[in-house]
Amino acid sequence: MKSIDQIALGGKKLFIRADFNVPLDEERHITDDNRIRMVLPTLEYALKQGASLVLASHGGRPKGKPDPKFSLKPVAERLGELLGRSVTLAPDCIGAETQAVVFTMKPGDVVLLENLRFHPGETDDDPEFARQLAMGCDVYINDAFGVSHRAHASVSAVTRFFKEKAAGLLMKRELDYFHRSMERPERPLVALIGGAKVTDKLELLEHLLRNVDKLIIGGAMANTFLRAQGFATGRSLVEEDMTSKAAELMEQARRAGKPFYVPVDAVVGKELDVNTTTQTVAVQEVPGDFMILDIGPASTLLFSEALKGARTIIWNGPMGAFEFEPFSKGTYAVMDAVADSGALTIIGGGDTGLAVHRAGKEADMSFISTGGGAFLTLLEGKTLPGVAALES
């Protein structure tokens, strides 16, 4: 797979798939422009090489038809501010009007296509829709790691219509850090996995057990492991049909001689609310009318000690309901331990990345992935459709 810095770009028109799916408030103002900023190095590099840029992205879930609520106009405006040059928003992502805009572009011009998901062909990976997207462009660049686990037209089918295709600088960086963490890690390699459901991360946990030196489980998914050990968990979220699988995973770790950590105490609440009644209890003593909503101080100490000496740490999933202040301490305390570990630290996007940003700890982590779902797909040992399309 080539990267953008291995291709001659001067005078060429680049089709760049980016991930500009940024959060907006009710007045359509961008509340977090990080996804736009992460692609800037690729865009600035291409412009310096004398290219013109046709940018494509989705935004929200407009259900395959135009909807002004999901227009990329705010993105075009913010991108223009960050680049310091005019960014034209095309009237659509395909069609005669849009093609007229694309075909008349000159070197240095930047055009942002309107929301790709205004057409069902995007999520259907439709070849005809992809062919129309590619019209008038010379080189395909994928810099949208966060959507590359989906076989959509702009990341998969479209590559068939380009002789030259490559990864953008962000995509290249994402894949490099993944390879450093899983395929050629400095050991000990420790994985810290949280989140809600074992079902969602079963393949991930099975794959990690074959590769890591230690595995730490937190978040609501830890409740299922606690139930598998015979502990009562009150009104906590538990996947009863997954307890036998959880027990099997712990047994696999025991047979492989790999430490497998689950919480030993918890912060419990009667409701998922900032004003609810809370207690800190051992996992053997969860009251019947309470829910486990965070790891407790003893678990925080246990997990922090387990992270000491690690040379590589992968973290995906918070330790509790960190969005609610009474249940945020475990996530932030473990975050401090990860930041202070001295290891190569890779944060797997999603809620974990959000927690790091909220804590202002970005500079203390080696890398924060921009794609939670894509990162998990790689951790499961699978190939991303967007990457496979660049390699084919």
C-alpha positions in Angstrom: 0.0 0.0 0.0 1.3 3.4 -1.0 1.0 6.6 1.0 0.4 10.0 -0.3 4.0 11.1 0.1 5.0 8.3 -2.4 3.0 9.7 -5.3 3.7 12.7 -7.6 0.9 15.1 -7.0 1.7 18.3 -9.0 -1.1 19.4 -11.2 -3.3 16.4 -10.3 -6.8 16.4 -8.9 -7.1 14.3 -5.8 -10.3 12.7 -4.5 -9.7 12.6 -0.7 -12.0 10.6 1.5 -12.0 12.3 4.9 -14.0 11.8 8.1 -15.6 15.2 8.8 -18.5 13.7 10.7 -18.2 16.3 13.5 -20.7 17.0 16.3 -23.0 20.0 15.8 -25.2 21.9 18.3 -28.8 22.8 17.7 -27.8 25.9 15.8 -25.6 23.9 13.5 -22.3 25.1 15.0 -19.4 22.6 15.2 -18.7 21.8 18.9 -15.5 19.7 18.3 -13.4 20.2 15.1 -10.8 17.6 16.0 -11.7 15.3 13.1 -11.2 18.2 10.7 -7.8 19.2 12.3 -6.5 15.6 12.1 -6.7 15.6 8.3 -5.0 19.0 7.8 -1.5 17.6 7.4 -2.6 15.6 4.4 -4.5 18.5 2.8 -1.7 21.0 3.4 0.9 18.5 2.0 -1.1 18.0 -1.2 -1.7 21.7 -1.7 2.0 22.4 -1.3 2.7 19.8 -4.0 0.5 21.7 -6.4 -2.6 19.5 -6.4 -6.3 20.4 -6.3 -8.5 18.7 -3.8 -12.0 17.2 -4.0 -12.9 16.2 -0.5 -15.6 13.7 0.4 -17.3 12.8 3.7 -20.5 11.8 5.3 -22.2 13.6 8.2 -24.8 12.0 10.5 -27.4 9.6 9.3 -29.6 11.3 6.7 -31.1 8.0 5.5 -30.1 8.1 1.9 -31.7 11.4 0.9 -30.9 15.1 1.0 -31.7 16.8 4.4 -30.5 20.3 5.2 -30.0 19.3 8.8 -27.1 17.2 7.6 -25.5 19.5 5.1 -21.7 19.8 5.3 -21.8 23.6 5.0 -20.5 24.1 8.6 -17.6 21.8 7.7 -16.7 23.8 4.6 -16.7 27.0 6.5 -14.6 25.7 9.3 -12.2 24.0 7.0 -11.7 27.2 5.1 -10.8 29.0 8.3 -8.3 26.3 9.2 -6.7 26.1 5.8 -6.7 29.9 5.3 -8.2 29.6 1.9 -11.6 29.3 0.2 -13.4 26.0 0.4 -16.2 25.6 -2.1 -19.2 23.4 -1.0 -20.5 21.5 -4.1 -24.2 21.4 -4.6 -24.1 17.6 -4.3 -21.6 14.8 -4.3 -22.6 13.6 -7.8 -24.5 15.0 -10.8 -24.0 17.4 -13.6 -23.7 20.5 -11.4 -21.1 19.0 -9.1 -19.2 17.6 -12.1 -19.1 21.1 -13.6 -17.5 22.4 -10.4 -14.9 19.6 -10.3 -13.9 19.8 -14.0 -13.2 23.5 -13.8 -10.9 23.3 -10.7 -7.3 24.6 -10.9 -4.3 23.7 -8.8 -4.8 24.9 -5.2 -8.6 24.8 -5.4 -10.4 23.0 -2.6 -14.0 21.6 -3.1 -15.9 19.8 -0.5 -18.6 17.5 -1.9 -22.0 17.5 -0.2 -22.9 14.7 2.3 -22.2 11.3 0.7 -25.1 9.8 2.6 -27.6 11.9 0.8 -27.5 9.0 -1.7 -28.2 5.3 -0.8 -25.4 4.3 -3.2 -22.8 5.3 -0.5 -23.8 2.8 2.1 -24.7 0.2 -0.6 -21.1 0.3 -2.0 -22.8 0.9 -5.3 -20.3 0.8 -8.3 -22.2 3.3 -10.4 -22.4 5.8 -7.5 -18.7 5.2 -7.0 -17.9 5.8 -10.7 -19.7 9.1 -10.6 -17.8 10.1 -7.4 -14.5 9.5 -9.2 -15.3 11.4 -12.4 -12.7 14.1 -13.2 -10.2 13.0 -10.5 -6.7 11.5 -11.0 -5.7 10.1 -7.6 -7.7 8.5 -4.8 -6.5 9.2 -1.2 -8.1 7.6 1.8 -7.5 9.5 5.0 -10.7 8.4 6.8 -9.5 5.6 9.1 -12.6 6.0 11.2 -14.9 4.8 8.4 -12.6 2.3 6.7 -14.1 -0.7 8.5 -17.2 -0.1 6.4 -17.4 -1.3 2.8 -19.0 1.9 1.5 -18.7 3.3 -2.0 -16.3 6.1 -1.1 -13.9 3.8 0.7 -14.2 0.6 -1.3 -15.9 0.6 -4.7 -14.5 4.0 -5.7 -10.9 2.7 -5.8 -11.7 0.6 -8.8 -11.9 3.7 -10.9 -8.4 5.0 -10.1 -5.0 3.9 -11.4 -3.3 5.7 -8.5 -4.5 5.3 -4.9 -2.8 5.8 -1.6 -3.3 6.3 2.2 -3.3 9.8 3.6 -0.9 10.8 6.3 -3.5 10.3 9.1 -4.4 6.8 7.8 -0.7 6.0 7.5 -0.1 7.1 11.1 -3.1 5.1 12.4 -1.9 1.9 10.7 1.7 2.4 11.9 0.7 2.7 15.5 -1.5 -0.3 15.2 1.3 -2.4 13.8 3.6 -1.1 16.6 1.1 -2.1 19.3 -0.1 -5.5 18.0 2.2 -6.9 15.3 5.6 -5.8 16.7 5.0 -4.6 20.2 7.6 -3.9 22.8 6.7 -6.2 25.7 5.1 -6.6 28.1 2.0 -5.7 26.1 -1.0 -4.9 28.3 -4.6 -4.4 27.0 -7.1 -2.5 29.1 -10.6 -3.1 27.8 -13.8 -1.5 29.0 -17.2 -0.7 27.6 -20.7 -2.1 28.0 -21.0 -5.6 26.5 -18.9 -8.8 26.2 -20.9 -9.6 23.0 -19.6 -6.5 21.3 -16.0 -7.4 22.1 -15.9 -11.2 22.2 -13.8 -11.6 19.1 -11.6 -8.8 20.3 -11.0 -10.5 23.7 -10.3 -13.8 22.1 -7.8 -12.3 19.7 -6.1 -10.2 22.5 -5.7 -13.3 24.7 -3.5 -14.8 22.0 -1.3 -11.7 21.8 -1.1 -9.7 25.0 0.9 -10.4 28.2 -1.8 -9.1 30.5 -5.6 -8.4 30.1 -7.5 -5.9 32.3 -11.3 -5.8 32.1 -13.4 -2.8 33.4 -16.6 -1.0 32.5 -20.0 -2.6 32.5 -18.7 -5.7 30.6 -16.8 -6.6 33.8 -20.1 -7.3 35.5 -20.6 -10.4 33.3 -17.2 -11.7 34.4 -18.1 -11.0 38.0 -21.4 -12.9 37.6 -19.4 -15.8 35.9 -17.4 -16.0 39.2 -20.6 -16.4 41.2 -21.0 -12.9 42.5 -24.4 -11.2 42.8 -24.4 -7.9 40.9 -27.6 -6.3 42.0 -29.4 -4.4 39.2 -26.2 -4.0 37.1 -26.0 -4.6 33.4 -25.1 -8.3 32.9 -25.3 -10.5 29.9 -26.6 -13.7 31.5 -26.1 -15.7 28.2 -22.4 -14.7 28.1 -21.4 -15.8 31.6 -20.2 -19.2 30.4 -18.1 -17.6 27.7 -16.7 -15.1 30.2 -15.7 -18.1 32.4 -14.1 -19.8 29.5 -12.0 -16.7 28.6 -10.8 -16.5 32.2 -9.9 -20.2 32.1 -8.1 -19.7 28.8 -6.0 -17.0 30.4 -5.2 -19.2 33.4 -4.1 -22.0 31.2 -1.9 -19.7 29.2 -0.4 -18.2 32.3 -1.6 -14.7 31.4 -2.8 -12.4 34.3 -6.5 -11.6 33.8 -7.8 -8.7 35.9 -11.4 -7.8 36.8 -12.6 -5.3 39.5 -12.4 -6.2 43.1 -14.6 -3.3 44.3 -17.1 -0.9 42.7 -18.9 2.4 43.0 -22.6 1.5 42.9 -25.6 3.8 42.5 -29.4 3.4 42.7 -29.8 5.2 39.3 -27.5 6.4 36.5 -27.8 10.0 37.6 -25.5 12.6 39.1 -27.6 13.0 42.2 -28.2 9.3 42.9 -27.2 7.6 46.2 -23.8 5.9 45.8 -21.7 3.5 47.8 -18.3 1.9 47.4 -18.4 -1.8 48.1 -16.5 -5.0 47.5 -17.7 -6.9 44.4 -19.0 -9.6 46.8 -21.2 -7.1 48.5 -23.2 -5.3 45.8 -26.7 -4.4 47.3 -29.6 -6.0 45.4 -31.2 -2.6 44.5 -27.9 -0.9 43.3 -26.0 -1.0 40.0 -22.3 -1.2 39.4 -21.4 2.0 37.6 -17.6 2.4 38.2 -14.6 0.6 39.5 -13.7 1.4 43.1 -10.4 2.6 44.6 -9.0 -0.9 45.3 -9.6 -1.8 41.6 -8.0 1.4 40.5 -4.9 0.5 42.6 -4.9 -3.1 41.3 -5.1 -2.0 37.6 -2.5 0.7 38.1 -0.1 -1.8 39.6 -0.8 -4.2 36.7 0.2 -1.4 34.2 3.5 -0.8 35.9 6.4 -2.2 33.8 4.3 -2.3 30.6 6.2 -1.3 27.5 3.0 -1.1 25.3 -0.5 -0.4 26.5 -3.7 -0.6 24.4 -6.8 1.0 26.0 -10.3 0.8 24.6 -13.4 1.5 26.7 -13.9 3.5 29.9 -13.9 1.9 33.3 -17.4 3.3 34.2 -20.1 5.8 33.3 -17.5 8.6 33.2 -20.0 11.0 31.7 -21.6 11.2 35.2 -19.2 12.8 37.8 -19.9 10.3 40.6 -18.8 7.5 38.3 -15.9 9.1 36.6 -13.1 8.6 39.1 -12.1 5.1 38.0 -11.7 6.1 34.3 -9.6 9.2 35.1 -7.5 7.5 37.7 -6.6 4.7 35.3 -6.0 7.3 32.7 -3.4 8.9 35.0 -1.7 5.5 35.4 -1.6 4.9 31.6 -0.2 8.4 31.1 2.5 7.9 33.7 3.5 4.4 32.6 6.3 5.4 30.3 4.9 2.9 27.8 3.8 3.3 24.2 0.2 4.2 24.8 -2.5 3.7 22.1 -6.0 4.9 22.9 -8.7 3.2 20.8 -10.9 6.2 20.0 -14.6 6.3 20.8 -15.6 7.0 24.4 -12.0 6.4 25.6 -10.7 9.2 23.3 -13.5 11.5 24.5 -12.5 10.9 28.1 -8.9 11.7 27.3 -9.9 14.9 25.6 -12.1 15.9 28.5 -9.3 15.4 30.9 -6.8 17.3 28.7 -4.5 14.4 28.6 -3.9 14.2 24.8 -0.3 15.2 25.1 0.4 12.5 27.6 -0.7 9.6 25.3 1.4 8.3 22.4 -1.5 8.1 20.0 -5.3 8.5 20.1 -7.1 6.7 17.3 -9.7 8.6 15.3 -11.8 5.5 14.7 -13.2 3.4 17.5 -15.0 0.9 15.3 -12.1 0.7 12.8 -9.6 0.3 15.6 -11.6 -2.5 17.2 -11.9 -4.3 13.8 -8.1 -4.3 13.5 -7.7 -5.5 17.1 -10.0 -8.4 16.3 -7.4 -9.5 13.7 -9.6 -8.5 10.7 -8.8 -6.5 7.6 -10.4 -3.1 7.0 -12.3 -2.9 3.7 -10.8 0.6 3.1 -7.3 -0.7 3.6 -7.8 -3.8 1.5 -9.1 -1.6 -1.3 -5.9 0.4 -1.2 -3.8 -2.7 -1.3 -5.6 -4.5 -4.1 
